[in-house]
Amino acid sequence: MRNIEMKKSYNFTPLARYVTRGVETSLPFEIQMLMWSMIDRMVKSGFLVDYLQAFTIDCHHGDCIIKHKQECPDYTGEVKLRILEEGFECHSLKVFVIDDETHSTMLLASEY
């Protein structure tokens, strides 16, 4: 009989979510909420959700592409949207969302 280790799925509870100062000052609130909702959809779908979620955000002249990834199990998602906030530009901004079972934190990769 083989012993198969089951990977834990994380739920990123909405009751204890935090963002760092870097995220707060770098990203519009709407993009932050969109990233949380992308994780929520994964959790609700029953997909195995890793403790570390990675997002890459590229925005140019109001057009924005948000790529969502996790490594184990492999997952990739993408959302394209139009940002109406004047002057918002970001080029390859990387954001992590980490669940440690008691709370979840959204932070810039440079803050890790």
Rosetta silent file (secondary structure, phi, psi, omega in degrees, C-alpha in Angstrom):
SEQUENCE: MRNIEMKKSYNFTPLARYVTRGVETSLPFEIQMLMWSMIDRMVKSGFLVDYLQAFTIDCHHGDCIIKHKQECPDYTGEVKLRILEEGFECHSLKVFVIDDETHSTMLLASEY
SCORE:     score description
SCORE:     0.000 S_00000001
   1 L     0.000  130.168  179.006    0.000    0.000    0.000 S_00000001
   2 L   -87.520  143.230  175.285    1.381    3.399   -0.975 S_00000001
   3 L   -96.075  108.766 -179.334    1.235    6.323    1.410 S_00000001
   4 L  -100.321  120.307  179.562   -0.008    9.315   -0.601 S_00000001
   5 L   -79.860  122.680  178.791    0.462   12.653    1.101 S_00000001
   6 L   -85.900  131.680  178.316   -2.576   14.861    0.610 S_00000001
   7 L   -81.018  140.927  178.892   -1.825   18.524    0.075 S_00000001
   8 L   -77.201  141.276  173.311   -3.761   20.991    2.216 S_00000001
   9 L  -101.375  132.771 -178.618   -6.047   23.452    0.489 S_00000001
  10 L   -95.601  149.125 -174.102   -6.034   26.997    1.900 S_00000001
  11 L  -110.218   -6.199  176.708   -9.208   29.070    2.106 S_00000001
  12 L    46.326   56.821 -174.877   -7.934   32.686    2.336 S_00000001
  13 L   -49.549  130.838  179.332  -10.683   33.558    4.805 S_00000001
  14 L   -68.406  -11.981 -176.370  -12.337   36.930    4.091 S_00000001
  15 L   -79.839  -15.873 -177.678  -12.502   37.656    7.841 S_00000001
  16 L  -141.890   73.294 -179.189   -8.760   38.277    8.264 S_00000001
  17 E  -116.984  137.338 -177.786   -7.278   39.903    5.166 S_00000001
  18 E  -132.976  152.506  171.801   -4.513   42.471    5.169 S_00000001
  19 E  -125.788  146.549  178.306   -2.599   44.516    2.607 S_00000001
  20 L   -79.211  166.934  177.431    0.814   46.054    3.094 S_00000001
  21 H   -59.529  -37.276  179.296    1.520   49.756    2.731 S_00000001
  22 H   -60.734  -44.320  177.440    3.220   49.023   -0.599 S_00000001
  23 H   -65.987  -44.965 -177.810    0.069   47.442   -2.037 S_00000001
  24 H   -58.548  -38.912 -177.138   -2.120   50.168   -0.568 S_00000001
  25 H   -90.373  -16.738 -175.623   -0.089   52.938   -2.208 S_00000001
  26 H   -98.833  -25.749 -173.137    0.720   51.143   -5.503 S_00000001
  27 L  -122.949  135.393  173.184   -2.583   49.575   -6.538 S_00000001
  28 L   -59.241  148.397 -179.401   -6.086   50.997   -6.861 S_00000001
  29 H   -54.715  -37.663 -178.747   -8.541   49.448   -4.411 S_00000001
  30 H   -61.880  -37.620  178.431  -10.522   47.955   -7.323 S_00000001
  31 H   -70.759  -39.500  176.272   -7.514   45.918   -8.478 S_00000001
  32 H   -58.207  -47.122 -178.863   -6.895   44.691   -4.934 S_00000001
  33 H   -65.136  -36.252  177.798  -10.530   43.562   -4.691 S_00000001
  34 H   -63.197  -42.170  179.324  -10.335   41.878   -8.094 S_00000001
  35 H   -64.763  -43.073  175.718   -7.314   39.833   -6.985 S_00000001
  36 H   -59.161  -41.696 -177.915   -9.098   38.770   -3.765 S_00000001
  37 H   -69.151  -30.636  175.672  -12.135   37.754   -5.845 S_00000001
  38 H   -64.410  -40.347  176.448   -9.959   35.695   -8.213 S_00000001
  39 H   -67.575  -43.241  179.950   -8.703   33.728   -5.203 S_00000001
  40 H   -58.364  -40.931  178.784  -12.249   33.441   -3.799 S_00000001
  41 H   -63.777  -38.078  176.649  -13.474   31.932   -7.076 S_00000001
  42 H   -61.930  -47.164 -178.895  -10.673   29.347   -6.929 S_00000001
  43 H   -60.733  -47.772 -177.514  -11.596   28.413   -3.346 S_00000001
  44 H   -66.175  -26.193 -179.020  -15.326   28.164   -4.166 S_00000001
  45 H   -74.064  -14.773 -178.400  -14.653   26.020   -7.245 S_00000001
  46 L    90.086    0.154  177.729  -13.128   23.297   -5.075 S_00000001
  47 L   -66.007  143.682  177.856   -9.731   23.583   -6.779 S_00000001
  48 L   -67.486  118.322 -173.595   -6.785   22.797   -4.495 S_00000001
  49 L  -106.323  124.081  179.953   -5.511   26.232   -3.428 S_00000001
  50 L   -77.910  159.907 -179.184   -1.872   26.718   -2.426 S_00000001
  51 L   -68.741  -20.406 -177.053   -0.861   29.036    0.444 S_00000001
  52 E  -116.883  118.637  175.977    1.012   31.298   -2.027 S_00000001
  53 E  -111.791  136.485 -177.541   -0.786   33.052   -4.875 S_00000001
  54 E  -119.847  135.889  178.250    1.215   35.166   -7.340 S_00000001
  55 E  -125.911  139.767  170.537   -0.096   37.976   -9.528 S_00000001
  56 E  -118.364  129.072 -175.841    1.631   39.936  -12.271 S_00000001
  57 E  -120.177  124.543  176.230   -0.003   43.214  -13.232 S_00000001
  58 E  -125.221  118.212  179.554    0.774   45.092  -16.442 S_00000001
  59 E  -128.026  128.777  178.370   -1.108   48.333  -17.142 S_00000001
  60 E  -139.723  121.834  176.872   -0.441   50.680  -20.054 S_00000001
  61 L    53.258   38.634  176.256   -2.664   53.610  -21.046 S_00000001
  62 L    90.197  -15.545  176.683   -5.601   52.237  -19.056 S_00000001
  63 E   -90.480  129.380 -172.096   -5.456   48.676  -20.433 S_00000001
  64 E  -129.245  135.480  174.030   -4.574   46.214  -17.706 S_00000001
  65 E  -120.895  124.679  178.189   -3.705   42.496  -17.733 S_00000001
  66 E  -114.162  117.740  178.378   -3.655   40.630  -14.429 S_00000001
  67 E  -104.651  131.394 -176.757   -2.075   37.164  -14.501 S_00000001
  68 E  -116.380  128.368 -179.610   -2.763   34.858  -11.558 S_00000001
  69 E  -138.566  154.933  164.924   -0.578   31.815  -10.859 S_00000001
  70 E  -142.404  155.305 -174.983    0.151   29.181   -8.273 S_00000001
  71 L   -89.731  -39.961 -171.737    2.775   26.461   -8.465 S_00000001
  72 L  -136.898  109.894   -6.140    1.295   23.459   -6.702 S_00000001
  73 L   -72.683  159.602 -175.864   -0.975   22.322   -8.169 S_00000001
  74 L   -60.770  130.560  177.715   -0.270   24.270  -11.318 S_00000001
  75 E  -148.965  138.939  174.330   -2.825   26.993  -12.037 S_00000001
  76 E  -141.261  132.916  175.371   -2.843   30.016  -14.337 S_00000001
  77 E  -137.158  161.489 -178.629   -5.621   32.547  -14.865 S_00000001
  78 E  -148.919  141.802  176.574   -5.803   35.906  -16.575 S_00000001
  79 E  -130.665  136.652  174.641   -8.100   38.920  -16.530 S_00000001
  80 E  -114.865  135.477 -179.125   -8.054   41.867  -18.913 S_00000001
  81 E  -150.307  168.850  177.496   -9.688   45.126  -17.909 S_00000001
  82 E  -109.451  125.236  178.663   -9.801   48.846  -18.511 S_00000001
  83 L   -95.559  126.700 -179.054   -8.705   51.122  -15.657 S_00000001
  84 L   -92.761   -9.831 -179.625  -10.499   54.453  -15.555 S_00000001
  85 L   -67.610  123.577 -178.886   -8.268   55.998  -12.880 S_00000001
  86 L   -60.155  132.927  171.738   -6.297   58.832  -14.473 S_00000001
  87 L    77.514    2.794 -179.181   -2.543   58.365  -14.670 S_00000001
  88 L   -78.949  120.627  176.820   -2.373   54.818  -13.290 S_00000001
  89 L  -137.349  138.272  169.797    0.493   52.935  -14.953 S_00000001
  90 E  -149.830  141.636 -177.053    2.387   49.888  -13.788 S_00000001
  91 E  -121.448  110.476  177.645    4.774   47.679  -15.674 S_00000001
  92 E    54.520   48.814  175.071    5.187   44.086  -14.508 S_00000001
  93 E   -77.849  128.959 -178.634    4.248   44.705  -10.899 S_00000001
  94 E  -106.503  130.583 -178.637    4.440   41.434   -8.946 S_00000001
  95 E  -128.245  135.685  173.958    2.105   40.825   -5.986 S_00000001
  96 E  -109.358  146.470  169.983    1.975   37.853   -3.606 S_00000001
  97 E  -125.507  122.466 -174.160   -0.963   36.799   -1.466 S_00000001
  98 E  -119.556  131.043  176.429   -0.011   34.469    1.386 S_00000001
  99 E  -107.783  123.726  177.845   -2.367   32.506    3.646 S_00000001
 100 L  -110.369   21.312  177.003   -0.894   31.338    6.966 S_00000001
 101 L    82.409  -24.619  176.530   -4.188   29.738    8.146 S_00000001
 102 L  -104.269  -25.793  177.682   -5.021   32.550   10.610 S_00000001
 103 L  -160.338  166.996  178.241   -4.939   35.455    8.146 S_00000001
 104 E  -122.526  142.419 -178.426   -4.028   36.368    4.558 S_00000001
 105 E  -128.721  132.127  174.639   -1.667   39.112    3.473 S_00000001
 106 E  -102.346  124.968 -177.550   -1.328   40.815    0.096 S_00000001
 107 E  -143.507  154.855  173.861    2.141   42.264   -0.462 S_00000001
 108 E   -70.176  147.608  178.775    4.403   43.468   -3.236 S_00000001
 109 H   -58.158  -32.859  179.810    7.106   40.977   -4.193 S_00000001
 110 H   -69.433  -14.891  178.595    9.658   43.634   -3.246 S_00000001
 111 H   -93.819   -5.746 -176.081    8.254   43.588    0.332 S_00000001
 112 L   -70.563    0.000    0.000    8.682   39.806    0.719 S_00000001
